[in-house]
Amino acid sequence: MSAGRPGRSSEITTARYNHLVEHLRAHELGAIGDLGFTGLDDAPDNPVVITGYKAARNKPLTPAKKQVNKLIASVRAVCEHAFAHLRNWRVFTKLRLHVRHATALLRALLVLTSIEVAR
C-alpha cells in the first residue's frame, strides 16, 4: 500500500507518482489492478501490473477475454472486501491526522482486517 495522497488524485496518477511499476520490477513482484490502471505498465512483453480488458463500443469482448476479466476480478475481490470493511468502520471520515500518520494507521488496519476476514 502506497503512502497517502490527497483525495483528488486518481489511482493511476498516484501509482505513477510513487513509481509503482519500477518498485515492483526491482523486487520482482507483480500486481493485479482494475481497469483504471490500464496503460500504467508500458512493457507488454513483461507486464508487472496486470489489468483486464476494456470493451470498445463497436467491438465487444470475446468469451476468452471475459473469462480473463472474471479471473482478475476474483483475485482482486479479497482486497476490495478489506477496503469495504474499512469504509464501513467510517475511519476515513474521522481522521484528522497528517497524511504520513494516516498511512501508517491505514496499513495497520488493512492487515488486521485481512486477518479478521480470513477467519
C-alpha positions in Angstrom: 0.0 0.0 0.0 1.4 3.3 -1.0 1.6 6.5 1.0 -1.4 8.6 1.4 -2.1 11.3 -1.2 -4.8 14.0 -1.5 -8.3 12.6 -2.3 -8.4 14.5 -5.6 -5.5 12.3 -7.0 -6.6 9.5 -9.2 -5.3 6.0 -8.6 -3.1 5.8 -11.7 -1.6 9.2 -11.1 -0.7 8.2 -7.5 0.8 5.0 -8.9 2.9 6.9 -11.4 3.9 9.5 -8.7 5.1 6.7 -6.4 6.9 4.8 -9.2 4.9 1.7 -8.5 6.0 -0.2 -11.7 9.7 0.5 -11.0 9.4 -0.7 -7.4 7.6 -3.9 -8.4 10.1 -4.6 -11.1 13.0 -4.0 -8.8 11.7 -6.5 -6.3 10.5 -9.0 -9.0 6.8 -8.6 -7.9 3.6 -8.2 -9.7 0.2 -6.6 -9.1 -3.3 -7.0 -10.3 -5.2 -3.8 -10.9 -8.7 -2.7 -12.1 -9.4 -1.1 -15.5 -8.4 2.2 -14.1 -4.7 1.1 -14.2 -4.8 0.3 -17.9 -1.7 1.8 -19.5 0.3 2.1 -16.3 2.8 -0.6 -17.3 4.4 0.1 -20.7 6.2 -3.3 -21.1 3.8 -5.6 -22.9 6.4 -8.4 -23.1 7.0 -8.5 -19.4 4.0 -6.9 -17.6 4.2 -6.1 -13.9 0.7 -4.7 -13.5 -2.0 -7.0 -14.9 -5.3 -5.4 -15.8 -8.4 -6.7 -17.5 -9.7 -5.9 -21.0 -11.9 -3.0 -21.8 -14.7 -3.4 -24.3 -14.9 -0.9 -27.1 -18.3 0.5 -28.2 -18.1 -1.3 -31.6 -16.0 -4.3 -30.5 -17.4 -6.5 -27.7 -15.1 -8.7 -25.7 -14.5 -12.3 -26.8 -15.5 -15.1 -24.4 -11.9 -15.7 -23.5 -11.3 -12.0 -22.6 -14.5 -12.1 -20.5 -13.1 -15.2 -18.7 -9.8 -13.4 -18.0 -11.7 -10.4 -16.6 -13.6 -12.8 -14.2 -10.4 -14.4 -13.0 -8.8 -11.0 -12.3 -12.0 -9.8 -10.5 -12.0 -12.9 -8.3 -8.4 -12.3 -7.2 -9.0 -8.6 -6.6 -12.1 -9.3 -4.5 -10.1 -10.1 -1.3 -8.6 -6.6 -1.3 -11.8 -4.9 -2.3 -13.6 -6.6 0.6 -10.9 -5.5 3.1 -11.3 -1.8 1.9 -15.0 -2.2 2.1 -14.7 -3.2 5.7 -12.6 -0.2 6.4 -15.1 2.1 4.8 -17.9 0.6 6.9 -16.0 1.5 10.0 -16.0 5.1 8.7 -12.4 5.6 9.9 -11.6 7.8 7.0 -14.3 10.4 7.8 -13.0 10.9 11.3 -9.3 11.1 10.5 -7.7 14.5 11.3 -4.1 13.4 11.0 -1.1 14.2 8.9 -1.1 12.1 5.7 2.0 10.2 6.9 0.3 9.1 10.2 -2.9 8.2 8.4 -0.9 6.0 6.0 0.6 4.1 8.9 -2.7 3.7 10.6 -4.4 2.6 7.4 -1.7 0.0 6.7 -2.2 -1.5 10.2 -5.9 -1.5 9.9 -5.7 -3.3 6.5 -3.6 -6.0 7.9 -5.9 -6.5 10.9 -8.9 -6.5 8.5 -7.5 -9.1 6.2 -6.7 -11.4 9.2 -10.2 -11.0 10.5 -11.8 -11.7 7.1 -9.6 -14.8 6.6 -11.0 -16.4 9.8 
